Amino acid sequence: SKHAGGWDALVNKSSTTWRNLPPNRKTPGSDAEWQLLLKEYPQLIRRPVVATEDGVMTQGFSDNAFKHRFQIVT
């Protein structure tokens, strides 16, 4: 998770799945608890997750961010 910017950056907290979780599941206290939550609800992961050879990892889609990240000129 640290390469992705932490659990808060990796998890889509605006999703219906997140909103429907019981309150006690929304506050994992350790990396192991986060991993268990994501194994149970993989749809919580903000997609797409993109890892490039330079070690940079991003998650989620934004047209402008992708153009900037991959230096796409239109």
C-alpha positions in Angstrom: 0.0 0.0 0.0 2.9 2.4 0.7 3.8 2.4 -3.1 0.2 3.3 -3.9 0.1 6.2 -1.5 -1.3 4.4 1.5 -4.6 2.6 2.1 -6.6 5.8 1.9 -5.3 6.4 -1.7 -5.9 2.8 -2.7 -9.4 2.4 -1.4 -12.4 3.9 -3.2 -14.3 5.4 -0.2 -16.9 6.9 -2.5 -18.1 3.5 -3.6 -21.4 1.9 -2.7 -19.5 -1.1 -1.3 -17.6 1.2 1.1 -20.7 3.1 2.1 -22.5 -0.2 2.9 -19.8 -1.6 5.1 -20.5 -1.7 8.8 -18.8 1.2 10.7 -16.4 -1.2 12.5 -15.1 -2.5 9.1 -14.2 1.1 7.9 -11.5 1.5 10.5 -9.0 -1.3 10.0 -6.2 -0.9 12.6 -3.4 -2.6 10.8 -2.0 -3.6 7.4 -3.2 -7.1 8.0 -6.8 -5.9 8.6 -6.7 -3.8 5.5 -5.5 -6.8 3.5 -8.2 -8.9 4.9 -10.8 -6.3 4.0 -9.6 -6.0 0.4 -9.5 -9.8 0.0 -13.1 -9.9 1.1 -14.1 -6.9 -1.0 -11.7 -6.5 -3.9 -14.1 -4.1 -5.6 -12.9 -1.5 -3.0 -9.6 -1.0 -4.8 -9.6 2.2 -6.8 -9.0 1.1 -10.4 -7.1 1.1 -12.6 -3.9 0.5 -10.7 -0.9 1.3 -12.9 2.7 0.4 -12.0 5.5 1.5 -14.4 9.1 0.4 -14.6 10.3 3.6 -12.8 8.5 2.3 -9.7 5.7 4.9 -9.8 2.2 3.5 -8.9 -1.0 5.3 -9.5 -4.6 4.4 -9.0 -7.9 5.7 -10.4 -8.4 7.3 -13.8 -8.2 10.9 -14.8 -7.8 11.8 -18.4 -5.5 14.7 -17.6 -3.5 12.7 -15.1 -2.9 9.9 -17.6 -1.9 12.4 -20.4 0.6 14.0 -18.0 1.9 10.7 -16.6 2.5 9.2 -20.0 3.3 12.5 -21.7 0.6 12.1 -24.3 0.3 15.2 -26.5 -3.0 15.8 -28.2 
